[in-house]
Amino acid sequence: MSTKVFMEALSPTMEEGRLVKWLKNEGDAVKSGDLLAEVETDKAIMELVARGDGILRKRLVGEGESRPVGQLIGVIAGADENIDALIADAGGASASSTRAAPAEAKPAEQVVAKTQETAGASPVPRSGREAQGEASTPPQEKTPGPSQPMQSPTQPPMQPSAGGAEGNGGQTRSSPLARRLASERGLDLSQVRGSGPGGRIIKRDIESAQGAQASSAAAPARPTIAAPAVGDFQDIPLTQIRKTIAKRLVESIGPIPTFYLTAEFDLTRVSEMRAAMLEMGDEFKVSINDILMKAVATALAQHPEVNAHWLGDRIRQHNRVHLGMAVATDDGLIVPVIFDADRKRMSDLSREARELAKRARERKLKPEEYTGSTFSISNLGMFGIDQFTAIINPPETAILAIGAAHDVAVPSGDGYVTRKRVRVTMSCDHRAVDGAVGAAFLQTLRRLIENPLMLVF
């Protein structure tokens, strides 16, 4: 019985996906749960799994091409089963394996290293996977598939050999992270012995191979010289995450009546408390931003009218504080969420924030880790930005923008003293948050920041 392969919604907000790489060739045997392809969603790169047994008879989408959720992209069926009707219903093979990949497909070197992540909604077990969250980039080895992306001019094709772990039509079996590390370090995967499931090459195998290579190297490797830019300009195709950012910003800045409240807070006591915590050891290591996040979360718990969502016909005030923190990545902005941030110890919040930020930049976040925030903050102080306004992340009703901290001379008695100050700007959705409501929230936040011992009781 035939099984249709659809472009699945691999994240809660995904509307279309870009097929980064087919992991199976036409004619390969497929079992339910096998990895079929790598798909770039609006947030990460995830793996599409087979939903039935049989043979991959047809690939209807080429590598590098995008399709909306729900569109047929392949067919799994028996060897002698007639699938002409299925292909006809799909409108023909827009990118079948009988023709080359389109010239506009991204070159491999233009695709940024991305993260494999488990599709939380997928009930099918993913046999032979690495530990969740290895970073991936489109492999540089040459695959026999017809929709092969353009080969990077700085990387020679990697050929599989009989000595390596093989699968997927005779290719050397390796994790996406292992392929990226091998490409960056100039290792030939065919010369690496895999220690993963089924002999798959994983990260530790690459590191071991590099160590052995370094110990036996007679001379240092020549540095790679980047190829000069050609032409007057370069068009960079939009990634799925950049498309989503553009859509969300239009939804926010256009229809939402936004006003802004700016305040300046004294950070002197926060800096003193942080210095004291650092002296207590790594267990209490926190940043200024961590303390500010804790203060924001605590203030939100006292102001549920700000910790709210606008739902069109009603305002939903949340009793729990789920704090979103904007993180810049190579592909755009993503907002991982610290759930119940007001209830967590400052040191625990700090560790979680660091881990989420790291995994966000590596695109290793699960869908549930970047959805569900009730209020967000954005901090550009580390870039030397004194003050800015942030765009509200719907359906939230406000967002706080944090600038850089500076030493400022302030009057004291007959003279001046130096105090550390920071400016924050709160963007408010006037449909849900009035000026007085936003000002009251900032007053509470000021009290907590300028008396930070209140945050540890």
Secondary structure, 3 states (H helix, E strand, C coil): CCEEEECCCCCCCCCEEEEEEECCCCCCEECCCCEEEEEECCCCEEEEECCCCEEEEEECCCCCCEEECCCEEEEEECCCCCCHHHHHHCCCCCCCCCCCCCCCCCCHHHCCCEEEECCCCCCCCCCCCCCCCCEECCCCCCCCCCCCCCCCCCCCCCCCCCCCCEECCCEECECHHHHHHHHHHCCCHHHCCCCCHHHCECHHHHHHHHHHHHHHCCCCCCCCCCCCCCCCCCCCCCCHHHHHHHHHHHHHHCCCCEEEEEEEEECHHHHHHHHHHHHCCHHHCCCHHHHHHHHHHHHHHHCCCCCEEECCCCEEECCCCCEEECEEECCEEECCEECCHHHCCHHHHHHHHHHHHHHHHCCCCCHHHCCCCCEEEEECHHHCCCCCCCCCCCCECEEEEEEEEEEEEEEECCEEEEEEEEEEEEEEECCCCCHHHHHHHHHHHHHHHHCHHHHHC
